[in-house]
Amino acid sequence: MKAGHTLIELLVYIAIVSLILSFVFPIFNTMTERTLLYEDVKTMKSMIRYARIVSYFKNCRVDVFLATKLVRVMLGKRTLKAYKLNVDVRGDTHFAFSNGVPYISGETKFSIEGSLPVILTVTPVIGKVNVRKLEW
């Protein structure tokens, strides 16, 4: 007698594997989106803090521009740092620091397609950067 698998057994194996994969792929996509969002949140916070420190030590005004898929730190017309984002920033947002103090502050919302927005806030007087997540 020959040892091996029949066609029916192979079809059952394929059906079981595809059923398991149909549950795994959406979870994997959600985890990937959250990781990209977390990375961009950390990058935006660090760029804003960097702008604040530069404005303090250079004793001048430094601007941070958050646009769709891009964040830039500008000293006058010169770009100090730029970073391409994975998230969509809603509208063009502008923060500025003069001598380490927020000159233009406020909040902005951003998200990845299909996820709830995250709100980034720069407080007016002290320049603290806060991130508030809405419920997933």
C-alpha positions in Angstrom: 0.0 0.0 0.0 1.3 3.5 -0.9 1.6 6.2 1.8 0.4 9.6 0.9 -2.4 12.1 1.0 -5.6 12.0 -1.0 -7.0 15.0 -2.9 -9.8 15.4 -0.3 -7.2 15.6 2.6 -5.2 18.2 0.7 -8.4 20.3 0.0 -9.3 20.1 3.7 -5.8 21.3 4.7 -6.0 24.2 2.3 -9.4 25.2 3.6 -8.2 25.2 7.2 -5.1 27.2 6.4 -7.1 29.8 4.4 -9.6 30.1 7.2 -6.8 30.8 9.7 -5.2 33.3 7.4 -8.5 35.1 6.8 -8.5 35.9 10.6 -4.8 36.8 10.8 -4.4 39.3 7.9 -6.9 41.9 9.2 -5.3 41.8 12.7 -1.8 42.2 11.1 -3.0 45.2 9.0 -4.4 46.9 12.1 -1.2 46.3 14.0 0.9 47.7 11.1 -1.3 50.8 11.0 -1.0 51.4 14.7 2.8 51.0 14.5 3.0 53.5 11.7 0.8 55.9 13.7 2.9 55.5 16.8 6.1 56.1 14.9 4.8 59.3 13.3 3.4 60.6 16.7 6.9 60.2 18.2 8.5 61.9 15.2 6.1 64.9 15.3 6.6 65.3 19.0 10.4 65.2 18.7 10.4 67.6 15.8 8.3 70.1 17.8 10.6 69.8 20.8 13.6 70.2 18.5 12.2 73.4 17.1 11.6 74.7 20.7 15.2 73.9 21.7 16.7 75.5 18.6 14.6 78.7 19.1 15.8 78.9 22.6 19.5 78.4 21.9 19.6 80.5 18.7 17.4 83.2 20.2 15.2 83.4 17.2 11.9 82.2 15.7 11.6 78.6 14.5 8.5 77.3 12.7 7.1 73.8 12.4 4.9 73.0 9.5 2.7 69.9 9.5 1.2 69.4 6.0 -0.2 66.3 4.4 2.4 63.6 4.6 5.2 66.0 5.6 6.6 67.7 8.7 9.3 70.5 8.4 11.2 72.5 10.9 12.2 75.9 9.4 14.6 78.6 10.6 13.6 81.6 8.4 13.5 80.2 4.9 16.0 77.4 5.6 14.8 73.9 6.4 16.5 72.4 9.4 14.8 69.1 9.4 12.1 67.4 7.2 10.4 64.1 7.6 7.9 62.2 5.4 4.9 61.0 7.4 2.7 57.9 7.0 -0.4 59.7 8.4 -2.7 62.3 6.9 -2.6 65.6 8.8 -6.0 67.3 8.5 -5.3 70.7 7.0 -2.0 72.5 7.1 -0.9 73.2 10.7 1.7 75.6 11.8 3.5 75.9 15.2 6.2 78.4 16.0 8.6 79.1 18.8 10.3 82.3 19.6 13.1 82.2 22.2 11.8 78.8 23.4 8.3 80.1 24.1 5.4 79.1 21.8 4.7 81.9 19.4 1.9 80.0 17.5 0.4 77.1 19.4 -2.8 75.0 19.1 -3.8 71.5 18.1 -4.0 69.3 15.1 -5.8 66.1 14.2 -4.2 63.3 12.2 -5.0 59.7 11.3 -4.3 56.8 9.0 -7.0 55.7 6.7 -9.7 53.9 8.6 -8.5 54.7 12.1 -9.8 57.2 14.6 -7.8 60.5 14.8 -5.1 61.4 17.3 -4.9 65.0 18.5 -1.6 66.7 19.0 -1.6 69.8 21.2 1.0 72.4 21.9 0.1 74.4 25.0 0.3 78.2 24.6 2.5 79.4 27.5 4.8 76.5 28.4 5.0 74.8 25.0 4.3 71.3 26.3 3.5 68.8 23.6 0.5 66.6 24.4 -0.9 63.7 22.4 -4.4 62.5 23.0 -5.7 59.3 21.4 -9.4 58.9 20.7 -10.8 55.4 21.5 -9.7 52.7 19.1 
